[in-house]
Amino acid sequence: MNIKWSKHITSAVNPEGYPESELPEVAMVGRSNVGKSSVINFLTGRKSLARVGNTPGKTRLINFFSLEDKMLLVDLPGYGYAQVSKEERARWGKIVETYLHKRDQLKLVLMLADIRHKPTADDRLMVEWLNSMGKPYIIIATKADKITRTHYKEHLLEIRKTLDLLPDVPVIPVSVTKNTGFDQLWNQVLKVLPELFPRDDGVNSPV
């Protein structure tokens, strides 16, 4: 998949600030240190579309990115960062929950989980939310370069078991550093939204 151009269009904390758009939206959720900004840059082929910070938990807004005016990629505030107050975590949670439940344009959720670690209680709660919404979602197992390929299967199985995922929920290992998992991830996105980037001959293509 070659995204010709992408750009940040707005940031918001509530529905009044969401962009007025009918484009399909793909939202990204995950813990505050799981690498969402890196994956956004990975998906769009940009080095700095989303800022990659050294301090987790700094994204406190919903950020909307346009991909060729065909879809919006939506970065939701990370959850689970311990070094903020309970009140602040609750506020972030409300921002995320409101978007997930009220945004009709939302068509797919990409949930990020660190492949090296067992998913947390916050991760399990997020999956429960997604299941209750009935929206399709994909699990992205980030930082796959930190383990050997021979250990992929056991780590992916642990993610599936801990999150109690249905068999049809994809779990895709991704390494931004080694540039792996890109085509597999886009293939899964386009299974849900095949009309986004059709081929010139009229046949939808995942890559």
HELIX and SHEET records of a PDB file:
HELIX    1   1 PRO A   15  GLY A   17  5                                   3    
HELIX    2   2 LYS A   36  THR A   44  1                                   9    
HELIX    3   3 LYS A   86  LYS A  102  1                                  17    
HELIX    4   4 ALA A  121  MET A  133  1                                  13    
HELIX    5   5 ALA A  144  LYS A  146  5                                   3    
HELIX    6   6 ARG A  149  HIS A  151  5                                   3    
HELIX    7   7 TYR A  152  LEU A  163  1                                  12    
HELIX    8   8 PHE A  182  VAL A  192  1                                  11    
SHEET    1   A 7 SER A   6  ALA A  12  0                                        
SHEET    2   A 7 ILE A  62  LEU A  67 -1                                        
SHEET    3   A 7 MET A  71  ASP A  75 -1                                        
SHEET    4   A 7 GLU A  25  GLY A  30  1                                        
SHEET    5   A 7 LEU A 106  ASP A 114  1                                        
SHEET    6   A 7 TYR A 137  THR A 142  1                                        
SHEET    7   A 7 VAL A 171  PRO A 173  1                                        
END                                                                             
